[in-house]
Amino acid sequence: MAANPPGQAFPNKTRVAILAELEKERRRLMQNHSMNTPGASISLSRPSLKEFRDNAEQQHIAAQQKAALQHAHAHSSGFFITQDSSFGNLILPVLPRLEPDS
């Protein structure tokens, strides 16, 4: 097992999972608080493992897209966007639409 870099207590996957769970809990609490109705009870149920994994995976993909986009902009003169692709591409090149010279 590889050692984590100095100052990093958790591996990235664990960190993403923890952050995903915290964000989901924050949203649930904000939603309960915004109801502001008497007798509204706070749900004690925990999110399912599948929901937790899906959310963590989405955040991981978003982080990969951001890294790929930054790398492409730094090392290329082209334009790129993040977009879900049928072929698994994290970013897609964009061809600018040029107006014909009159």
C-alpha positions in Angstrom: 0.0 0.0 0.0 1.4 3.4 -1.0 2.0 6.0 1.7 0.0 9.2 1.6 1.9 12.5 0.9 2.8 14.5 3.9 -0.1 16.4 5.4 -2.7 14.1 3.8 -4.3 12.0 6.5 -6.8 10.2 4.2 -6.5 8.9 0.6 -8.4 10.9 -2.0 -11.2 8.4 -2.4 -11.9 8.4 1.3 -11.7 12.2 1.4 -14.2 12.5 -1.5 -16.6 10.0 0.3 -16.4 12.0 3.5 -17.1 15.3 1.8 -20.0 13.8 -0.1 -21.6 12.5 3.1 -21.1 15.8 4.8 -22.6 17.8 1.9 -25.6 15.4 1.7 -26.2 15.8 5.5 -25.9 19.6 5.2 -28.5 19.7 2.5 -30.8 17.4 4.5 -30.5 19.7 7.5 -31.0 22.8 5.5 -34.2 21.3 3.9 -35.5 20.4 7.4 -34.7 23.8 8.7 -36.4 25.6 5.8 -39.6 23.7 6.4 -39.9 25.6 9.7 -43.1 23.9 10.6 -44.1 22.9 14.1 -43.7 19.2 14.7 -41.4 18.7 11.8 -39.1 15.9 12.9 -35.5 15.4 11.8 -35.1 12.2 9.9 -32.7 9.8 11.6 -32.4 7.5 8.6 -29.0 7.3 6.9 -28.6 7.5 3.1 -28.3 4.2 1.4 -24.9 2.9 0.4 -25.8 3.1 -3.3 -26.7 6.8 -3.0 -23.5 7.5 -1.1 -21.4 5.7 -3.7 -23.1 7.4 -6.6 -22.6 10.8 -5.1 -19.0 10.1 -4.3 -18.4 8.8 -7.9 -20.0 11.9 -9.4 -17.8 14.2 -7.3 -14.7 12.2 -8.3 -15.6 12.4 -12.0 -16.2 16.2 -11.6 -12.7 16.5 -10.0 -11.2 14.5 -12.9 -13.0 16.7 -15.4 -11.7 19.9 -13.8 -8.1 18.5 -13.7 -8.4 17.4 -17.4 -9.8 20.8 -18.4 -7.0 22.7 -16.6 -4.4 20.5 -18.2 -5.8 20.9 -21.7 -6.0 24.7 -21.3 -2.5 24.9 -20.0 -1.0 22.7 -22.7 -3.1 23.5 -25.8 -4.2 26.5 -27.8 -7.6 25.0 -28.4 -10.9 25.4 -26.5 -12.4 22.6 -24.4 -15.6 22.0 -22.4 -16.6 19.4 -19.8 -19.3 17.2 -21.2 -20.6 13.7 -20.6 -19.6 11.6 -23.6 -20.8 8.2 -24.9 -17.2 7.3 -25.3 -16.1 8.2 -21.8 -14.3 11.4 -22.7 -14.1 13.8 -19.7 -13.6 16.9 -21.9 -14.5 17.6 -25.5 -12.7 20.0 -28.0 -14.8 22.9 -29.2 -14.5 24.4 -32.7 -15.4 28.1 -32.6 -18.1 29.2 -35.0 -16.5 31.8 -37.4 -18.6 34.3 -39.3 -17.9 34.3 -43.0 -15.9 37.3 -44.2 -18.1 39.7 -46.2 
